[in-house]
């Protein structure tokens, strides 16, 4: 048929059939092949690097932020020194620090020693007081956290004695020991005790009761419960208390040595104030801060090393 008749709205319409397909144009195949080659080259070509977003590593961003923060601190310090007139500026403190640390371990008498000997003397007192506090505080924290009756007994005394200022314990130490050095160690011991007791006790209470029930069913001894259940679970809390205690101990020794005298970084600060050497006082402030930071970082490294996770 040459036409097709369709009925629509009671009328007839004639639709012509499509013309027969002719042969392809001679250049169509060549154009198609050329377009395919261009598309293939576009896929194989890498994206321009200029349009990629650069993502700096986290350590680089932290380093830049730290340097900028320190630079801002130095600028503010220099401005205060210039317009205040009584505080030495960064340049003067730097020159004084070069002189002091050129020979930090000199000795010219019992009360005239380099800053290195003073720092070591303070660290020795901190080590003794902190070690005694750990020997007493950590086991006591386990007992308080393990037994509710002991916890109720100790809670009122801990709540009363924990907020007491460290320097308030110093006269009691002088009365008991009749000497400045053990009195300073006693003050460190008392003030370092509370964080270790509290954090260790909290860690023991966080142990799931199901673990203790299983231990009771298996009829494990109290030593087995401690070594196999309590200690691995409490270790992160205990190390947190130790880290807090070492910071408190380092704070206490500086204040205690200012009052007791002798050899130590606290006494060195007070002696330089009596000599009106403000540059040396600022150097001591930075030294105290750096030593405290190193102590805390060392304990954090230990915490990661002995983690049970």
Order of alpha helices (4+ residues) and beta strands (2+ residues): beta-beta-alpha-alpha-alpha-alpha-alpha-alpha-alpha-alpha-alpha-alpha-alpha-alpha
